[in-house]
Amino acid sequence: MLKTITNYDISTLNSLKLSSTAKYYTILDDYAQLENIQQELINHKKFFVLGGGSNIIVPEVYDGLIIHNQLKGIEIIDDGEYYLVTAKAGEIWDDFIAYCGNNGAYGLENLSLIPGTVGASPVQNIGAYGVEVKDFITQIEVYDLNDTQIKYLTNLECNFSYRNSILKSLPNFLVLSVTFRLPKISPMNCNYGDIKSKLEIIMNPSAQDLRNCIIETRNSKLPSPEVIGNAGSFFHNPIIDTTFANALKEQYPNLPCYPMLQAQYTKVSAGWLIDNLGLKGFRQGNFGTYDKQALVIVNHGNGTQSELLDFASFIVNQVKQTYNIELNIEPIIL
């Protein structure tokens, strides 16, 4: 049975630590509650499914229902050279990666320490250090709030792309679980910048060495939400026309550029664009860019959504005026 609480403080349930109250709040931790959720939505037309709260920008007052997905459980099946690992949506993402490694299921090590839950991982196709979660997902179990049916999406049906999936445009699909196909021998994706150089000094590095290296690197560059409010990378790395990217590279030789599968497009580093403007560590009121990584915006006080968006607009405008590139905000704005 669902219990709905009114005027619930969710300031500590979003990693940006934005001051926020939900008009209505409930916890989903059992499949038996799915029917009750449908009834709740009759009373509250506006809703949002909350996971770890690591990729959202919440308003001061959310005038709707927050459904906090805390479904738990992991199942692992031996599939020959691979393991099929199914995790419920409320499992903490990094704890899940640790579980996989401890059980001989590899491939997700590069995504270590990304905050959030398993259920959120396919929504924005999380990625880091040359790896995207889409490359390991085989199936997503969802509950369709429109017709009250449990459905299963294949990898292809998710229409994954850079930091995106079809789930972003289907809020009626509540993610219940995600199934991953993970090899028993680690692919050891370690050709990404700092990671490669750190692992080269280890003789026969293991998947655990790779995970430790990723964790060490992230901790050295990114702030923990437990210490200071942030949502990790705040802007997408822009994907621009390759001819334009080459022209920028001539003007700014140190600009990091990454070729795409489609040769006419190139991805450039948003963090570098901001840093090159001298805005790393810059602060305005409650918000600022992190002093070790310009791509991260941190909440120094009791900041609100409106303050944050004003600060983000300042950054976007500075980048646009200098490079003629439009930055896009990565977290979901409620």
Helices and strands as residue ranges (DSSP letters): E 5-9, E 21-28, G 31-33, H 34-43, E 47-50, E 56-57, E 61-69, E 74-79, E 82-88, H 93-102, G 109-111, G 118-120, E 127-128, E 131-132, G 133-135, E 137-144, E 149-154, G 156-158, G 166-169, E 173-183, H 193-199, H 207-221, E 229-233, E 239-241, H 242-251, E 257-259, E 265-268, H 270-275, E 283-284, E 287-290, E 293-299, H 305-323, E 332-333
